[in-house]
Amino acid sequence: MTDTIRLADANFERLRARLVSQLRRQIGGGHISEQVLAAMRNVPRHLFVRESDISNAYEDYPLSIGHGQTISAPHMVGIMCSLLGIEKGMKILEIGGGSGYHAAVLAELTGPGGTVYSIERITELAEFARQNLTDAGYKNVVVTAGDGTLGLSEHAPYDCITVACAAPAVPQPLVDQLKRGGRMTIPIGKYTQELYLVHKNDVISKEKSGGVVFVPLIGEYGF
């Protein structure tokens, strides 16, 4: 490894630590758990952005990844992951894989004994995510190109489902594929969006978790 690479790695390490410290101070109130902050501290976000945006990889705002899509702001990834209450060994479904960053945080949380299945409707982005996850060393994430509103029935049921696009309503296939006792995070709305935490028990319940802004969920049960 050259001195230049070592310096670059050390700088990214410093920026990642700074980001996590900022999130701990700014969010507060338990919105992002220490478990999730530790996972985010391990994920090299600079490997999940376009080369032109690498200097902004550890800033707390969304970045374009092309095709009209974005990599979510780190604080939003942290909040959504914290709401799910992920435990080691869980099977997780992600809708809207983007560049693979959110899936990497999920993979850290579920550990090598668990699996993250990620669906991205744009083939080029699915390929981008696969390469990014490979470069970052994650082996427990499976990326699929397809209609995320239909879920991925062949691997159901899932302990948790997270949706990184705003839907008109909770897609029924995702409800069906969620394990009893499972949780789902999903933004709902077109012009005004609200993040919901969905619980599946004898009945399906939803609780509001704050206003958000996401790209629309496209597909049979989307917009």
Secondary structure as UniProt FT lines:
FT   HELIX           3..27
FT   TURN            29..30
FT   HELIX           34..42
FT   HELIX           45..48
FT   HELIX           51..56
FT   TURN            57..58
FT   STRAND          63..66
FT   TURN            67..68
FT   STRAND          69..71
FT   HELIX           74..84
FT   TURN            88..89
FT   STRAND          91..95
FT   TURN            98..99
FT   HELIX           101..110
FT   TURN            112..113
FT   STRAND          115..120
FT   HELIX           123..136
FT   STRAND          141..145
FT   HELIX           148..150
FT   HELIX           153..155
FT   STRAND          158..163
FT   STRAND          166..167
FT   HELIX           172..177
FT   STRAND          178..188
FT   STRAND          193..200
FT   STRAND          204..212
FT   TURN            220..221
//
